[in-house]
């Protein structure tokens, strides 16, 4: 079902909860376009104030100037093209953002990636990896459980990270960069960078012309150029500072970001493309199998028997496999037939009882 809402060029949108996945895109249009199952979507409006909740997946196009408050997402989310503020309280799945303005997140429980922000980014708590690239404002990351990768942040940075940190930065005069890591830190800057480095780690390696290394030092203060940017870095493992763009290629200890060089931050986009490709393939297979499955429906009705063990469909995962569907050892239903049945059920072409009967027939039930 598609629904259109007119709320002006700069609406305030409050998303109470999304039980599935969310796709949110800013566009040049004046309207809010919603696509979801009619029975799963709830919408209310008071002028430019719009409240939305959905107990399944939701796809949205909103005016680029919209401001969005999201309270809860149970699945994954992709958000791009919004110039209004974005505030997100809690998301259970992966979160990918691109071409946004200011972003404030309380808790993201899986991976987070951002590429392109005109404003500030703040995250109170992230339980997995974080990748941030091309930010004009400040970045404040209170608690990152796993790895952090930063590139081309033009404001100040503060971050507390449980594991490894990789940073490709061109330090700005007067900016402050304060990073604490449980494991290693790799900092890569241009050869003519101006920075004062205050470093503390088990081992400090500075690969920089004119700077000598002290193998026994666990703390150092180093001035590069005029020292106009201030770095305070503390690592539970090693700190490496380099002006070589390929420094990460030999950084074998840097977790998920090792060897990714200057291209590490694209993983969010790759995930989004993979999801789109898998969705398209699943849809094509479902359409091809639908005709065969519908042809067998009449036979299934005649052979109707009570389905033992129930039918429990959980939330779709990245591989788009249904969860919790009991499958007898022999004979097995093909994946495309199963997807077709679920698609027919979701589109209300068949009832839940008919779906059970059809599964039983395809599995050779009597």
Secondary structure in CASP SS format (residue, H / E / C, confidence):
PFRMAT SS
TARGET T0000
AUTHOR 0000-0000-0000
METHOD secondary structure of the structure
MODEL  1
X C 1.00
X E 1.00
X E 1.00
X E 1.00
X E 1.00
X E 1.00
X C 1.00
X C 1.00
X C 1.00
X C 1.00
X C 1.00
X E 1.00
X E 1.00
X E 1.00
X E 1.00
X E 1.00
X E 1.00
X E 1.00
X C 1.00
X C 1.00
X C 1.00
X E 1.00
X E 1.00
X E 1.00
X E 1.00
X E 1.00
X E 1.00
X C 1.00
X C 1.00
X C 1.00
X E 1.00
X E 1.00
X E 1.00
X E 1.00
X E 1.00
X C 1.00
X C 1.00
X H 1.00
X H 1.00
X H 1.00
X E 1.00
X E 1.00
X E 1.00
X E 1.00
X E 1.00
X E 1.00
X C 1.00
X C 1.00
X E 1.00
X E 1.00
X E 1.00
X E 1.00
X E 1.00
X E 1.00
X C 1.00
X C 1.00
X C 1.00
X E 1.00
X E 1.00
X E 1.00
X E 1.00
X E 1.00
X E 1.00
X C 1.00
X C 1.00
X C 1.00
X E 1.00
X E 1.00
X E 1.00
X E 1.00
X C 1.00
X C 1.00
X E 1.00
X C 1.00
X C 1.00
X C 1.00
X E 1.00
X E 1.00
X E 1.00
X E 1.00
X C 1.00
X C 1.00
X C 1.00
X C 1.00
X C 1.00
X E 1.00
X E 1.00
X E 1.00
X E 1.00
X E 1.00
X E 1.00
X C 1.00
X C 1.00
X C 1.00
X E 1.00
X E 1.00
X E 1.00
X E 1.00
X E 1.00
X E 1.00
X C 1.00
X C 1.00
X E 1.00
X E 1.00
X E 1.00
X E 1.00
X E 1.00
X E 1.00
X C 1.00
X C 1.00
X C 1.00
X E 1.00
X E 1.00
X E 1.00
X E 1.00
X E 1.00
X E 1.00
X C 1.00
X C 1.00
X C 1.00
X E 1.00
X E 1.00
X E 1.00
X E 1.00
X E 1.00
X E 1.00
X C 1.00
X C 1.00
X C 1.00
X E 1.00
X E 1.00
X E 1.00
X E 1.00
X E 1.00
X E 1.00
X C 1.00
X C 1.00
X C 1.00
X E 1.00
X E 1.00
X E 1.00
X E 1.00
X E 1.00
X E 1.00
X C 1.00
X C 1.00
X C 1.00
X E 1.00
X E 1.00
X E 1.00
X E 1.00
X E 1.00
X E 1.00
X C 1.00
X C 1.00
X C 1.00
X E 1.00
X E 1.00
X E 1.00
X E 1.00
X E 1.00
X C 1.00
X C 1.00
X C 1.00
X E 1.00
X E 1.00
X E 1.00
X E 1.00
X C 1.00
X C 1.00
X C 1.00
X C 1.00
X C 1.00
X C 1.00
X C 1.00
X E 1.00
X E 1.00
X E 1.00
X E 1.00
X E 1.00
X E 1.00
X C 1.00
X C 1.00
X C 1.00
X E 1.00
X E 1.00
X E 1.00
X E 1.00
X C 1.00
X C 1.00
X C 1.00
X C 1.00
X C 1.00
X C 1.00
X E 1.00
X E 1.00
X E 1.00
X E 1.00
X E 1.00
X E 1.00
X C 1.00
X C 1.00
X E 1.00
X E 1.00
X E 1.00
X E 1.00
X E 1.00
X C 1.00
X C 1.00
X C 1.00
X C 1.00
X C 1.00
X C 1.00
X C 1.00
X C 1.00
X C 1.00
X C 1.00
X C 1.00
X E 1.00
X E 1.00
X E 1.00
X E 1.00
X E 1.00
X E 1.00
X C 1.00
X C 1.00
X C 1.00
X C 1.00
X E 1.00
X E 1.00
X E 1.00
X E 1.00
X E 1.00
X E 1.00
X E 1.00
X C 1.00
X C 1.00
X E 1.00
X E 1.00
X E 1.00
X E 1.00
X E 1.00
X C 1.00
X C 1.00
X C 1.00
X C 1.00
X H 1.00
X H 1.00
X H 1.00
X H 1.00
X C 1.00
X C 1.00
X C 1.00
X C 1.00
X H 1.00
X H 1.00
X H 1.00
X C 1.00
X C 1.00
X C 1.00
X H 1.00
X H 1.00
X H 1.00
X H 1.00
X H 1.00
X H 1.00
X H 1.00
X H 1.00
X H 1.00
X H 1.00
X H 1.00
X H 1.00
X H 1.00
X H 1.00
X H 1.00
X H 1.00
X H 1.00
X H 1.00
X H 1.00
X H 1.00
X H 1.00
X H 1.00
X H 1.00
X H 1.00
X H 1.00
X H 1.00
X H 1.00
X H 1.00
X H 1.00
X H 1.00
X H 1.00
X H 1.00
X H 1.00
X H 1.00
X H 1.00
X H 1.00
X H 1.00
X H 1.00
X H 1.00
X H 1.00
X H 1.00
X H 1.00
X C 1.00
X C 1.00
X C 1.00
X C 1.00
X C 1.00
X C 1.00
X C 1.00
X C 1.00
X C 1.00
X C 1.00
X C 1.00
X C 1.00
X C 1.00
X C 1.00
X C 1.00
X C 1.00
X C 1.00
X C 1.00
X C 1.00
X C 1.00
X C 1.00
X C 1.00
X C 1.00
X C 1.00
X C 1.00
X C 1.00
X C 1.00
X C 1.00
X C 1.00
X C 1.00
X C 1.00
X C 1.00
X H 1.00
X H 1.00
X H 1.00
X H 1.00
X H 1.00
X H 1.00
X H 1.00
X H 1.00
X H 1.00
X H 1.00
X H 1.00
X H 1.00
X C 1.00
X C 1.00
X C 1.00
X C 1.00
X C 1.00
X H 1.00
X H 1.00
X H 1.00
X H 1.00
X H 1.00
X H 1.00
X H 1.00
X H 1.00
X H 1.00
X H 1.00
X H 1.00
X C 1.00
X C 1.00
X C 1.00
X C 1.00
END
